[in-house]
Amino acid sequence: MTEDTSKPAKPRQSRTGLTSTGARKAAAKSNRSRAREFALQALYQHLVGRNDPTDIDHFTRDLAGFHKADALHYDALLHGSIEGAEQLDALIRPLLDRKFEEISPIEHAVMWIGVYEFQNCPDVPWRVVLNECIELAKEFGGTDGHKYVNAVLNGLAPQLRPLEVEADRASGKARP
């Protein structure tokens, strides 16, 4: 009898661009997706540490991988969200079932990104904004934080992108 000395085969990762946890693999992320990730990290620093936006910006640009991000989109998300924070919160607040203080800073920042993009990035379809924000909340937020982000942003989409949402609903691409 010979002894089997072969190693067990490593489980193959799927080639769908997702990790075993369902998050997108780094190689599958677009420059804009990476910009959103860096903007999320920077907005988190702003919300939690009340750090100066310029200091946050310099710190974030020095992080590994920033060169693969869309720097212009990152700038718009970071500075646009911080400068428009009161307006963004005013739009988000009516859809919340709790106070902002009770919401994770990750989910808060993700909602800022989503609302900012709904308002200022018409080249990004509303469903892409929604999906990207859900992915951010899944990857960086709490267990069910993505569901909360989805509910709030899905509630704001018809208000902020009415023609686009209605067209998708009429064509069957979005739920009525």
Secondary structure, 3 states (H helix, E strand, C coil): CCCCCCCCCCCCCCCCCECCCCCECHHHCCHHHHHHHHHHHHHHHHHHHCCCHHHHHHHHHCCCCHHHCCHHHHHHHHHHHHHCHHHHHHHHHHHCCCCHHHCCHHHHHHHHHHHHHHHHCCCCCHHHHHHHHHHHHHHHCCCCHHHHHHHHHHHHHHHHCHHHHHHHHHHCCCCC
